[in-house]
Structures are given as structure tokens and as C-alpha cells.
Amino acid sequence: MNSEPLRTEIDVLYRLVAQVSFFAFFAFGPVWKFLETMFGFPRINVSVLYLLCVGLLLSLLVSKVAFHARDVRGKPLFAAVSILLMWVLLIQAVQFSSLLQHVDVWTLSRYFSNTGVAPLLLVLLGKWYAEQSPGVAAAVKFSWIFSSVVYIFSYVYIGQDFHKNIVEASIYLTLSDCYAIVALLTVVSVRQRSHLIVLFVISFWVLFFLNSRFSFLAFVLACVAVMFVRNKVAAIFVFLLSALLLVALGPWLVDWLGPDHRMVRLFLFENDSSLSGRLELMRQELDFLSSNWVLGRYMYDVVATGVTGNYAHNYLSFLSAYGVGPALGLIGIIVAGLMSGVFSAIRQHHVQTVLAVLFFCLFGIVAARSYLYPYIWFALAALASLPLPATHSKAS
């Protein structure tokens, strides 16, 4: 009996830490990196912050299990996600000492932040989000409001140099991916149509000026897919109207932003240096795969070329880094998750938000992002933790 108040306090503390961790990863971390670059704010090592969040969340989960194991819900599919993550982390750990002979410590730690620390945190946050603990909606909304206000104010303040500065600083991908996921969780969860339209329009333009063509297009397509589930005619109408508006506004945007703006290339059908560079990296990736696909070689790109970034911008690089086992495991979890009752409950708003983020992340790992892209772990953990079939059957 005496342990009941302590257990309640641990539950409350866990929810609070999860809220803070979500905000730290998806809003504070990228925004602070943006402020460092654009306004000279003091540097903060956000990887250490994320590692602290992981430690606190894991400690509180262990405490919850110690007091009442039944309170910590888990599904076999979430166990599979956890095993896959441990497998990937083990591959990194086993190769750590040999990597130090080829890679400097700073580069190694930077890669591990994306492939080790971030996935651990995102799996924990994905589970927390899917279970819809108290405070989830507040954390998501606050993260969206905070990020939107900072980016909109900064764009108005800085003006035309905004896009050039964030591209030159190589931070636009992180800013765009984090904001797009928070925007999806915010927009799709809204039930009132007028609010949804306002949130979509704001997120649409913020993502446009954050300069990642993938994040922008994937966000739009994910929103249209959810709209199609809710109202097919309205979704088709909105998609066609958006396409017509972009075509109509295209010449004006080209004149206003200039031909050097990354997003303007959506309207200029000419040689794209970014695309041609990715095609060259894809050809190079096929050579890497010939020697790495069975067991994998973590950070193979840096070891082989001596510099960072020489990987395919899709998850063939995941196969090169970790081998065929984890790659097949990833595919199996995605297929099993989608077959586990998700489609039977697809009209539930909560399920739609998870599927929207999953769609966004799958688009990324197929067409635009490498094995350093951590956000797929959030989508996998959330998909694996959806309390579907029992909840849905009872409701039926």
C-alpha cells in the first residue's frame, strides 16, 4: 500500500520527461541549432541533451516495471522493433574499435548521435505517443507553435538571405524533417476543418521556406493521403487546387526568390545538380553493396572515401551499413505493422497521425534519406505500439 503514492509519482514524472524529451528533440534541438547559426546563440551539445533524455526515460520505465509490470504495456511487434534496434546498435559497438583507426572521434560521435542516440530516444517517444498518455497532445501542439513562431519571425527579420544561410550551414534538412513530423502530428489530429486548413497552410509555407524539397512534398502528400481516407472527393479537389496554385504562382516565385533558390527548382525543368549528384552517389552505392550487403560495414562511406556524406540517399545505405539481416527485419516490421489491424481502424484520427508520419518516413528512406536518417524509428515504434486490434474490436 505504501508504494502506491511513489508509483503514481513515477508515472507522472515519466509523462513529464516524455513531454520534455519530445519537445527537446523535435523543437528545441533543431530550433536552437538554427539560432546558433543564424543569430550567434551560444552552442549547446544537443546530443548530450538527447542522451540525458534517453537515460531518464529508461530509468523511469525500469522503475515502472519494478512497481507494477502490468502498467508497462508492450506488444510483440514493439519487442521486434526493440530487437532490431539492439541489433543495429550491436553492429555499431562491435565495429567501434576498428573504426577509430579510420575515422576521427568527432565524426564517429556525430554519426553515432544519428544512428544510436536518436533512434533510442525516438523508439521511446514513439511508444509514448502511440499510447496517448496524458500530455501528448499538449507537447505536440507546443512544439509546433514554438517552431512555427521562431521560423516565421526569423524569415520576416532576415529576408531573402534566409534560405541561403540555412543551406550553407547544412541545417535545413534537420529543421525541415523535424518540423514536418511535428506539423503532421498537429494537422492530422485536428478534427475541425477550419482549424485543419489554417494549420496546413501555415505548415505548408514554413516548410517551403525551410528549403527541403523532400520534406515539403512528402508533407503535402501525407496530408492528401489522410484527406483521401476522410473524404475522397475533397482530397482530390484540394490536391488539384494546390497543384494549379503552385503552377500559377511558379513564375512569380521564380522572379521573387531567384533561380538559385532550392525550392524554385520545383518549377524549373532543367538540369538539377542535386539530383545528378544523388544519381552519382547511387552508382557508387552499388559498388559499396557488393562487399557490404551480407554483414554490413558501419560508416562504410567514411572509411572508403575519407569524407562524410558519400552514401546513397535512400535505405540501400542501411543495407550497406548493417547487412541483410537488419534490412530484412526493417521490411518485415513495416509489413507486419500494417497488417496487424491498422487498416481496419484507419478512420481513427490517432491511427491516421501515425500512418501519416510512417508515410512521410517511408518516402524518405526510399527516395531521399540515408541510414543516418533516424525518424523512421519514431514511426516504427508508434506503429508497433498502437493499441489496435483489441481497442478497435471493443469499440465495434
Buried (B, 14 or more C-beta within 10 A) or exposed (E): EEEEEEBEEBBEBBBBBBBBBBBBBBBBBBBBBBBBBBEEEEEBEBBEBBBBBBEBBEBBBEBBEEBEEEEBEEBEBBEBBBEBBEBBBEBBEEBEEEBEEEBEEEBBBBBBBBBBBBBBBBBBBBBBBBBEBEBBEEBBBBBBEBBBEBBBEBBEEBEEEBBBBBBEBEBBBBBBBBBBBBBBBBBBBBEEEEEBEEBBEBBBBBBBBBBBBBBBBBBBBBBBBBBBBBEEEEBEEBBEEBEEEBEEEBEEBBEEBEEEBBBBBBBEEEEBEEEEEBEEBBEBBEEBBEEBBEEBBBBBBBBBEEEBEBBBBBBBBBBBBBBEBBBEBBEEBBEBBEEBBBEBBEEBEBBBBBBBBBBBBBBBBEBBBBBBBBBBBBBBBBBBBBBBEEBBEEEE
